[in-house]
């Protein structure tokens, strides 16, 4: 079995560097646009696609990891580069995946490149409604500005090392609408270890503040089959977002799961996300191109 890469590579696309990981499993490609504070070598939400036999392209969005902001001064410029990258890698039929704050990028990819994007999956995704709440936005501009975010995450790693359960409890107060102690009790030891590993590797770079810029609504041109997966207990992205998306996107289906937090793939009921994605991928026809 071919060993899959774990270290991202960088390629210059139309004059700007794009950092990405490519994991090959089959002839069709899933392009995953990660959420805030993540990057190409932090895997979350990928298993459902690789298990279904899809190859996976995971680029670092602008300002995260090794992808500079100049690669995407806006989502349109970035996804145009991603379309070129897909072509260079030999893929002409892809599904666009957006997780959390990466949902707007995934939707822009589908809207601008229907010639190669045959489907769209949005998981815990923001819509084009105002996001995040004003107090969260204000705190983010302080804690995650480029000159401070390294310290913010350094302190986070330190306290996770000293008080992991207390820190998990604190994180869950922002990620779940359930009482934090209820959400924490629902997690297995393996779940907790996965979350600690994730939170202690996060960085914001210049990307998170870039995510807070005023978005351009691109839902109207999206006509691809679309799956929207959200948790009933998501404390980071309110239920008004998936409800708005299923109302605005022509061919959209909404699946609400019982996952205990914004992170649909970790904890009890994670199989609901996997089952929904697997069933959706099986329905996607290949892109049909004019002769």
C-alpha positions in Angstrom: 0.0 0.0 0.0 1.4 3.4 -1.0 2.4 5.5 2.0 0.5 8.7 2.1 2.3 12.0 2.7 2.1 13.7 6.1 4.2 16.8 5.4 2.6 19.5 3.1 4.3 20.6 -0.1 4.2 24.1 -1.6 3.6 24.9 -5.3 3.5 28.3 -7.0 0.2 28.8 -8.7 -0.3 31.9 -10.8 2.4 33.8 -8.9 1.6 32.8 -5.3 2.6 29.9 -3.1 -0.1 27.3 -2.1 0.7 24.8 0.6 -1.2 21.6 0.4 -1.4 17.9 1.2 -2.5 15.4 -1.5 -3.6 11.9 -0.4 -4.5 9.7 -3.3 -7.2 7.0 -2.9 -9.2 7.1 -6.2 -9.8 8.9 -9.5 -12.1 11.5 -8.0 -10.9 14.3 -5.8 -12.3 15.9 -2.7 -10.9 19.4 -2.1 -11.2 20.3 1.6 -11.2 23.9 2.8 -10.4 23.8 6.5 -11.8 25.9 9.3 -10.2 28.6 11.5 -6.9 28.1 13.2 -6.1 25.0 11.1 -3.9 24.2 8.1 -3.1 21.4 5.6 -1.2 19.1 8.1 -4.0 19.2 10.7 -6.5 16.6 9.6 -10.1 16.9 10.7 -13.2 15.9 8.8 -11.2 13.9 6.2 -11.9 10.3 7.0 -15.4 10.1 5.5 -14.0 11.0 2.1 -10.9 8.8 2.1 -13.0 5.9 3.4 -15.3 6.3 0.5 -12.4 6.0 -1.9 -11.9 9.7 -2.9 -8.5 11.2 -3.2 -8.1 14.3 -0.9 -6.5 17.6 -1.6 -6.2 19.7 1.6 -4.8 23.2 0.9 -3.9 25.7 3.7 -6.2 28.6 3.2 -4.6 32.1 2.8 -2.8 33.3 5.9 -2.6 29.8 7.4 0.4 27.5 7.4 2.6 28.1 4.3 0.0 29.8 2.2 0.5 33.6 2.3 -2.4 36.1 2.2 -1.4 37.1 -1.4 -2.6 33.7 -2.6 -6.2 34.8 -1.8 -6.8 38.5 -1.1 -10.4 37.3 -1.5 -12.0 33.8 -1.9 -12.4 34.2 -5.6 -8.7 34.7 -6.3 -7.8 31.7 -4.1 -10.3 29.2 -5.5 -9.2 30.2 -9.1 -5.7 29.2 -8.0 -7.1 25.9 -6.5 -8.8 25.2 -9.8 -5.4 25.6 -11.6 -3.8 23.3 -9.0 -6.4 20.6 -9.5 -5.7 20.8 -13.3 -2.0 20.5 -12.7 -2.5 17.5 -10.5 -4.6 15.9 -13.2 -8.1 16.1 -11.6 -11.1 17.4 -13.6 -13.9 16.1 -11.4 -13.9 17.2 -7.7 -16.2 17.8 -4.8 -15.8 20.9 -2.8 -15.8 20.6 1.1 -16.1 23.4 3.5 -15.6 23.1 7.2 -16.7 25.9 9.5 -15.1 29.2 8.3 -13.9 27.4 5.2 -17.4 26.9 4.1 -17.5 30.3 2.3 -14.4 29.3 0.4 -15.9 26.0 -0.6 -19.1 27.7 -1.8 -17.1 30.2 -3.8 -15.2 27.3 -5.5 -18.5 25.6 -6.4 -20.0 28.9 -7.7 -17.0 29.9 -9.8 -16.0 26.5 -11.2 -19.0 24.4 -12.0 -17.0 22.9 -14.9 -15.0 20.8 -12.4 -17.0 20.9 -9.1 -19.7 18.2 -9.2 -20.8 18.5 -5.6 -20.6 20.5 -2.4 -20.3 19.4 1.2 -20.6 21.9 4.0 -19.9 20.7 7.6 -20.5 23.0 10.5 -20.2 25.7 8.0 -20.9 29.4 8.4 -23.3 31.0 5.9 -23.2 34.6 4.7 -25.1 35.8 7.7 -23.1 37.9 10.2 -20.5 35.7 12.0 -19.1 35.6 14.6 -21.0 37.4 17.3 -19.7 40.9 18.1 -18.0 40.0 21.4 -16.3 37.0 19.8 -15.1 39.2 16.9 -13.8 41.8 19.3 -11.9 39.2 21.3 -10.5 37.6 18.2 -9.0 40.9 16.9 -7.0 41.1 20.2 -6.0 37.4 20.8 -5.4 36.4 17.2 -3.8 39.3 15.5 -0.5 38.2 13.9 1.7 39.9 16.5 -0.1 38.1 19.4 -1.4 34.8 18.2 1.8 32.9 18.7 1.7 33.9 22.4 -2.0 33.0 22.6 -1.5 29.5 21.3 1.7 29.1 23.3 -0.2 29.8 26.5 -2.9 27.5 25.4 -0.4 24.6 24.9 1.1 25.3 28.3 -2.2 25.1 30.1 -3.4 22.1 28.2 -0.2 20.3 29.4 -1.0 21.3 33.0 -4.8 21.1 33.2 -6.1 19.2 30.1 -9.7 18.5 31.4 -10.1 22.1 32.6 -9.0 23.4 29.3 -11.3 21.0 27.4 -14.1 22.2 29.6 -13.3 25.8 28.7 -13.1 25.0 25.0 -16.4 23.2 25.0 -18.2 26.2 26.5 -17.6 27.9 23.2 -18.0 24.8 20.9 -21.2 23.3 22.4 -24.6 24.5 23.5 -24.7 21.7 26.0 -23.5 22.4 29.5 -19.7 21.9 29.2 -19.6 19.2 31.9 -22.3 17.3 29.9 -20.3 17.5 26.7 -17.1 16.6 28.4 -18.6 13.5 30.1 -19.8 12.3 26.7 -16.3 12.2 25.3 -14.2 9.0 25.6 -10.6 9.1 26.6 -9.6 8.7 23.0 -11.9 11.6 22.0 -10.3 13.8 24.7 -6.8 12.9 23.5 -7.7 13.7 19.9 -9.1 17.1 21.0 -6.0 17.9 23.1 -3.8 17.0 20.2 -5.8 19.2 17.9 -6.0 22.3 20.2 -2.3 22.2 21.0 -1.3 22.3 17.4 -3.5 25.1 16.3 -2.2 28.4 15.0 -4.0 31.4 13.5 -1.3 33.1 11.5 -2.8 35.9 9.5 -5.7 33.7 8.4 -8.3 34.0 11.1 -8.5 37.8 11.0 -8.7 37.4 7.2 -11.7 35.1 7.8 -13.5 37.9 9.6 -13.6 40.2 6.5 -16.9 41.1 5.0 -18.0 38.1 2.8 -19.6 38.1 -0.7 -22.7 35.9 -0.9 -22.2 33.4 -3.7 -25.1 31.0 -2.9 -27.3 32.0 -5.9 -25.0 30.6 -8.6 -24.6 27.3 -6.8 -26.6 24.5 -8.6 -24.5 21.5 -7.7 -26.0 18.9 -5.4 -25.1 20.1 -1.9 -25.0 18.3 1.5 -25.1 20.4 4.6 -24.2 18.7 7.9 -24.6 20.5 11.2 -24.9 19.6 14.9 -27.9 20.4 16.9 -25.5 21.3 19.7 -23.0 23.5 17.7 -22.0 26.4 20.0 -19.6 28.0 17.5 -21.9 28.3 14.4 -25.5 28.7 15.3 -28.3 26.8 13.7 -29.4 29.9 11.7 -26.4 29.2 9.4 -27.3 25.8 8.1 -31.0 26.8 7.9 -30.0 29.8 5.8 -27.8 27.7 3.5 -30.5 25.0 2.9 -32.9 27.8 2.0 -30.5 29.7 -0.3 -28.8 26.9 -2.2 -31.1 25.4 -4.9 -30.3 21.7 -4.6 -29.3 21.4 -0.9 -30.1 18.7 1.7 -29.6 19.4 5.4 -28.7 16.7 7.9 -28.7 17.6 11.6 -26.6 15.3 13.8 -26.5 14.8 17.6 -22.8 15.4 17.8 -22.0 17.1 21.1 -20.1 20.1 19.6 -19.1 22.0 16.6 -16.5 19.3 15.9 -18.9 16.8 14.3 -16.3 14.1 13.8 -15.3 13.7 17.4 -17.4 12.1 20.2 -20.6 10.1 20.2 -22.8 10.3 17.1 -19.8 11.0 14.9 -21.1 8.1 12.7 -24.1 10.3 11.7 -21.7 12.6 9.8 -19.9 9.7 8.2 -23.1 8.0 7.1 -24.5 11.2 5.6 -21.4 12.0 3.7 -21.0 8.4 2.4 -24.6 8.3 1.2 -24.2 11.7 -0.5 -21.0 10.9 -2.3 -22.6 7.7 -3.7 -25.2 9.8 -5.5 -22.8 12.2 -7.2 -22.6 11.8 -11.0 -19.3 12.7 -12.7 -19.0 16.2 -14.3 -20.4 16.1 -17.8 -18.5 18.3 -20.2 -19.7 19.4 -23.6 -18.1 17.7 -26.6 
